[in-house]
Amino acid sequence: MASKSKVTISDVAQAAGVSNSAVSYALNDKPGVSESTREKVLKVAESMGWKPNSAAKALSDASTRTIGMVIVTDSRVFAVESYFMELLAGLGEELEYNDYSLLIRVVNNPDSAMRIHRNWIAAGSVDAMIVLNVEIGDSRIELYKQHPEVPVLAIADPSVTKGLPAITSDDTYGSRLIVDYLHELGHKHIARVAGPERYAHTFIRDRAFMAEASAMGMRCDSLHSDYSPEQGRDCTNRLLAFADRPTAIIYDNDVMAVEGLHVAQEQGLIVPDDLSIVSWDDSFACTATTPSITALWRDIPRLGSKAVPMLLKMINGEPVENIMESPYEMRQRGSTGAPNAVSDDE
């Protein structure tokens, strides 16, 4: 048998037939495992002569001065979408001012994300967490409800955070702003290339778009995507394949809107005479096209900087209230206009 000093958590996990995080929970007397698993791990550890390293334990109980964030997205989207970069810019500047670091992992599936969250909780890797793209019934929310010792801030609507602190955007207002703007231009048939259906903010936008379009006597079609340029292109091609195609398309991010503009131009459509294009998120890319793209603007770097004081208060054990992001504003540019009388005659 290995000597005491060489027995690791991994050794105990392998012998007990459980994960490293389960061993860490059990040995550190933290919630997250059943009592039967805890007893099993403690017995195996004792039989192997495992002892915690005093220096490592002292470090695990101390502040890491680190905020954690696990981003679940396709790497293609992370590489090109402006939202993440602007958010990180705001977070980074404020964290640097407070002498904190940001630990980021980018994964492409929820199961990998959950594994990382559990491991970070068990190891005490971060002082607090930021959770993005919250889903309806999100397992991450349930996990942190079970671990109130770890402060967590959700960038999401409070309706899906089960009481966890949140920074939210008024997506219902943003949806109405776009629909009302297009209605005033004379559009009667619009479409939306939305994000993944599992996200709570997608559901909120879907519902608001449909409700406002119905109230205005407009038709609104909707397709869902993964936010990538490739799916932006595919969805645009599908929407334009119909004889009664929409006269305006709204895209849930900037890169899909740019790709939609390219598709329209490749098909010989004149933007905005034949087709108006709107991006939900504004960015430099929206101003670098011809024509430039009308977009909803909000101060995303400011969102990042607002998050840090909330996180620091939670780390210090202070209560925080949910707050709202900067309000949306419509940035009108050359990609939108009154619909062509011929193409709007349905």
Order of alpha helices (4+ residues) and beta strands (2+ residues): alpha-alpha-alpha-alpha-beta-alpha-alpha-beta-alpha-beta-alpha-beta-beta-alpha-beta-alpha-beta-alpha-beta-alpha-beta-alpha-beta-alpha-beta-beta
